[in-house]
Amino acid sequence: GELLSVLRSNEKEIMSSQNTTVYLSEAWDVILQRHQDFRGSSGQSGPPRSSEASGAPTYAADDPNARAEHLEPNPASNGNRQEMRTLQGYMLQHTMPLVPEFSPASISMIARAMVATNTGAAADIVSISSDVQSRLVRFEPRELCMVLWSLSSHPGMDERQKQELFKSLASLVRQGMGMDNFTAKDLSILVWAVGHV
């Protein structure tokens, strides 16, 4: 409730700022971290930990072996469920019109947050997928793998849409994106995602 209150009380300033996408990305990141912290405390996934290579936080959602249904909200948390749904609806309302303006890193993280919290309708996921396809070349390998993992994990993506995403990636690789730019972890995430198409 606190995050939603802060967002609503500062909405005019946030939405009129040149940094709107930064503020919204940070709010999605908070949602993802809180969800992962909750999942860690419930014994269903570990708390955020550091990546060996970069020292950047990683989450259970980074695990290509994690199944999307394990990332859905816990039915036992009914007290906060409505509050979280209100926050998610608020975030979608303000995020979706700005999807093309978000950085690839932000889109990757937003997609992860949407999967982890089971947020967004099929139309929202298709919108993000279309945006990702239109600027695939601008994504770093890790961002690309995570957004593909997230989109292929979301129940809002149908098989045809997933296949289109991976066809776009295959085209990019054929056009010269070297696979040597991908780490072993990136490739394991990508293989998991391809396996779910």
Phi, psi and omega in degrees: 000328183295316180297316179297319178298317179297315180298314181294320182289338180247016187302314183299314180294317181296312186285344178258001182278156173288346182255025182307313182294328177294314180299315180294321177299317179297322178294319176297320179297319177297317178300314180298314181296317179297319179297315180294321176299317179297315181296323178295319181286341179269001177083005185266342174200162182283161176288167177306141179223168182272141174288138180300319187285315190250344185078359180284150179296141172234160185228168177304330179296342176288340185286115181293345179271351178291142180259142185304323183294338176283349182261359181286157180302145181286124180301337181288348184262042183302330181300324181257355185300312182296320178298317179293319179297322177296316178298315180298318178298318178300313181296317178298317181303322183268338183274313190302320179294341185254007185312313181296343182271346180284147176291158176304321179298318180293317179298320178300313181291319179298317178299318177300315181296320180295321178291313183301323183258005181054049182257145172100142176272172179305319181298324178294316181292320178297321178298314178295317179300316179297318178296316180300315180299325183288342181222036181307321184295341182275353182275139170289155182308315181296317179298317181298313180298317182291321180290323177293319176300313183297311182295322180287342179271339185284133181295347179283349180265126176271172186300319181298317180294320178297317180298321179298320178300313183286332173295321177297317178296315179300320178297318179298318179295318178297330181279000173122001176291111184289132177292343178290351175281347183266135175281170177300321179294318177303313183294324178293322177295316180296317178297318178300314182297315179298322179295344181255018178266000000 
